[in-house]
Amino acid sequence: MRHGHGQISLATGKLTAEARRDRIEVKALVRGYVTCRALALEFDVSAMTVNRDLQLLAGQGRLYRVRGGAVAPPLTLNEYARGLDRTAVDGRSARGE
């Protein structure tokens, strides 16, 4: 996850694209998966916008695409050895992502 980006667009009052993607990543890490339909409703964006977000996140290795949504990547051996809890949202940033 990236930090320091503006969270809300002053022009639209909505989350910025980067903030939305960060939140999508967190939801996938906590739940294990996310669906396009639920994300589109939650963030009040189109399904195409969500699909583009998921493609970008998958391209960065932050998620894996599956039919209808995405899943969190598996834990690395180091994360498993440390006993990382997926609900510890900041844990992924320890890898330098």
C-alpha positions as CSV (number, residue, x, y, z in Angstrom):
1,M,0.0,0.0,0.0
2,R,1.1,3.5,-0.6
3,H,0.7,6.3,1.9
4,G,0.6,10.1,1.5
5,H,-1.7,10.3,-1.5
6,G,-4.8,12.5,-1.2
7,Q,-7.7,10.4,-0.2
8,I,-10.6,12.4,-1.5
9,S,-10.9,14.3,-4.8
10,L,-11.9,17.9,-4.2
11,A,-13.6,18.0,-7.6
12,T,-15.9,14.9,-7.1
13,G,-15.9,14.3,-3.3
14,K,-15.1,10.6,-4.0
15,L,-12.0,8.6,-3.2
16,T,-9.1,9.1,-5.5
17,A,-8.3,6.1,-7.7
18,E,-5.1,5.3,-5.7
19,A,-7.0,5.5,-2.4
20,R,-9.8,3.3,-3.8
21,R,-7.2,0.7,-5.0
22,D,-5.5,0.7,-1.6
23,R,-8.9,0.0,0.1
24,I,-9.7,-2.7,-2.4
25,E,-6.3,-4.3,-1.6
26,V,-7.0,-4.1,2.2
27,K,-10.5,-5.6,1.7
28,A,-9.0,-8.6,-0.3
29,L,-6.3,-9.1,2.4
30,V,-8.8,-9.1,5.2
31,R,-11.6,-11.1,3.5
32,G,-9.4,-13.2,1.3
33,Y,-11.4,-12.1,-1.8
34,V,-13.4,-9.3,-3.3
35,T,-16.1,-9.2,-6.0
36,C,-16.5,-6.7,-8.8
37,R,-20.2,-6.2,-8.1
38,A,-19.8,-5.5,-4.4
39,L,-16.9,-3.1,-5.0
40,A,-18.7,-1.2,-7.7
41,L,-21.7,-0.7,-5.3
42,E,-19.5,0.2,-2.3
43,F,-17.3,2.8,-4.1
44,D,-20.1,4.1,-6.4
45,V,-18.2,3.4,-9.5
46,S,-18.8,1.4,-12.7
47,A,-18.0,-2.3,-13.0
48,M,-15.5,-1.3,-15.7
49,T,-13.7,1.0,-13.3
50,V,-13.4,-1.9,-10.7
51,N,-12.2,-4.2,-13.4
52,R,-9.5,-1.7,-14.4
53,D,-8.5,-1.3,-10.7
54,L,-8.3,-5.1,-10.3
55,Q,-6.2,-5.5,-13.5
56,L,-3.8,-2.8,-12.3
57,L,-3.5,-4.4,-8.8
58,A,-3.0,-7.8,-10.3
59,G,-0.3,-6.4,-12.6
60,Q,1.5,-5.0,-9.5
61,G,1.2,-8.4,-7.8
62,R,-1.0,-7.0,-5.1
63,L,-4.0,-9.3,-6.0
64,Y,-4.8,-12.3,-8.2
65,R,-7.7,-12.0,-10.7
66,V,-10.4,-14.6,-10.6
67,R,-13.7,-14.8,-12.4
68,G,-16.0,-12.0,-10.9
69,G,-13.3,-10.5,-8.7
70,A,-9.9,-11.0,-7.1
71,V,-8.3,-12.9,-4.3
72,A,-5.4,-12.0,-2.0
73,P,-2.0,-13.3,-2.8
74,P,-0.8,-16.2,-0.7
75,L,1.5,-15.5,2.2
76,T,5.2,-15.7,1.5
77,L,7.4,-18.1,3.5
78,N,8.7,-15.2,5.5
79,E,5.2,-14.0,6.4
80,Y,4.1,-17.5,7.3
81,A,7.2,-18.0,9.5
82,R,6.5,-14.8,11.3
83,G,2.9,-15.8,11.8
84,L,1.5,-12.8,10.0
85,D,-2.2,-12.4,10.5
86,R,-4.0,-11.3,7.3
87,T,-6.1,-8.8,9.4
88,A,-2.9,-6.9,10.2
89,V,-3.3,-4.5,7.3
90,D,0.1,-2.9,7.7
91,G,1.9,-6.2,7.5
92,R,2.1,-6.3,3.8
93,S,4.0,-3.0,3.7
94,A,6.8,-4.7,5.6
95,R,7.7,-6.4,2.3
96,G,8.3,-3.0,0.8
97,E,5.1,-2.9,-1.2
